Amino acid sequence: MWYNWTLTIDTGIWEADKNHLLGFIKCCMQLGMAPDKDLGLEMWPVDSISQAIVQISLHGPQENSVYNFTNPNTPTLHSLVEWLNQNGHPITFVPLPEWRNHCFKNMNKENALYPFASLYLQDSDWLSGLSQEKVPKIETRKTITALRALGMDYPNIDASVLKVYVDYLRKIEFIKDIEFELA
């Protein structure tokens, strides 16, 4: 599971070039390939999560409580790549070692994962640890109960939200209509 507070749900504003998840997605677009792993992409728009935190802190129980914010309504890597393919960004799935080889064989500043390369180079199994089956389930019952009591729900990261995200990322030229392949 890849935990990430993301852009605002209505405008897509996001600090793209310092975001690991976006660097990973852009690298996959640059390569035209993604690792064939069942990765969960935890996304909670910053405006939605901040509203939830404020409302729970103002109206929640007065006792000391822990609220874990993990959004069950987010895409997996497979569903995101499928959506990107349908929207003009051809990406195929390849085994993780092949993806790693292509991604890091000529690491340079043009690679969107360049700022995060040490994560991948120090631990060759790091990405495998993000697989859905390896990530422990996070207890969210208190959060679900509190959100329901406040008439709030988890944001649904669906095709319409993904379009807002991609439109913003195109607008700031973080991604282009057709990404280049890394040499």
N, C-alpha and C positions, 0 to 999 in steps of 0.2 A: 504494500500500500504506500502510495506516495502522498504525504500530507502536505497540503498547500492551501494557504489563504490566497484567493485569486482576485482578479479585477472586480470592479464594480459591475453589478449584474446589468445595469441599464446602459452604461457608456463604454465599458470595456477598459477603462483606464487601469494601467498595470505597469509596474516598473519591469519591463520585459528583459532587458539585457543582464539583469542581476538575478534572474529567477531560474533555478535549476530545472524545474519541470518544463518551462518554456524552452530552455536551452536544449533539453533532451528531445522535445518534440521537433524543434527546428533542425536539430542534427539529423533526425530521422527523415525530415523533408529534404535536407541537403543530400543525404545519401540515397534517397529513394527506397530505403529499407528500414525496418524496425525489428528489434529482437522479438522472436516468437515466444513471448512470456505472457502469462495471465497477470498483468500488473493492474492493480487498482489505482486510479488517479484521483485521490481525494481532493476535491475542489469545494471550497466554501467561499463564495464571494465576500470580500472584506466588508462591504456595506451590510450584508445580511448577517454575518457573524457578529459584527460590532453591535447591531441592533439587538440580536439575541442576548449577547453578554450584558448589555445595558439593561434590558428589560428583566432578565433573570436577577441581576444584582439589585434592581429597584423593587421588584415585586415577588421575588422568590422567598424561600424559607429564610428565617433569620439565623438559623443555626449555621455552623461552619459546614459547608457542603462542597463537594467536588463535582464539577460538571465537565464532562468530556465532550468536546465538539468534534464529531466526525460525521460527515454527511454521507448517508447511504444512497443518495440519488445522484451519483457521479459516474462518469464513463470509466470503462476499463481501457487499457491500451488498445485492445482489439476493436472495441466499438468506436474509439476515437479515430483510429486509422481507417476504419470503414467509412466514417463520416468524411474524413479528409479525402479519401479516394473518390467519393461521390461528389466532392466539391473542388475537383481539379488539382489535387495534390497526390499523384500516384506514388504509393508506398507499398512495398511487398514485405511479407514476413520472412525472416531468415533465422536460422539457429543463432543463439546468443554468441557463440565463439566467432561465427562469421561476421556478425554485426560489429562485435568488438574489434575484430581485425580491420575491417573497413574504416571504422570510426577513428581508430587510434594509430593506424600505420603511418600516417603523415600528419600528425597533430600540429596544427598551426592556429593562428588567431582567427582565421576564417571559419573554423569549426565552432559551431555554437556551444559546444561543450568544453571548449578550451578553458574557461574560468573554473570549471569543475573537474578537470581531468584528473587531479590527484585522487579524487574519490574512486575513480575507476582503475587507475594505475596502481594504487597501493593495495587494493583488495579486489582481486580478479573475480570474486564471487559476490561482490557488493550488490549488483543489480539482481542477481538470483534471489537475494534475501528479500526483495520487494514483492516476490510472487504472492498471490492471494493466499495460497495454501500455507505459506510460512509466516505470515504476519498474524500475531495474536489479535483476537477480537477485543475491542475496547468496550468497556462497560459504559453504556449510554442511557440506562433506564431513567436516571434522575434528570438528565437533559431532556429526554423525550417527554417525560411527565411535566416538567416545567414549561417547555414550549407549548404543549397542548393546553395547559392551564392558562397560558397567555394568549391563546388563539393563534399561535405561530406554528410554522412547519419548516422542515428542512427545504432549502431551495433545490429545485430540480434542474440539474445541468443537462438540458436537452439540446436538440438541434438549434432551436432559436437562440439559446444562450451561447452555444458554440459559435454561431454566426456573428453575434455581437463581439465575441472575443476575437475571432479571426479578422473581422472588419477593422477593429481597432489596431490589431497588430500589423495589418496591411497599411493602415493610415499612417502609422509611425514608422513604416518601412522596416519593421522587425522581420516580417516575412514578405516575400514577393509572390506574385501569382504563380510563378514557376521558380522554385529554388534551384540553385546551381548544385552540381555534384562536386563533392570534395575530391580533389585530385590526389 
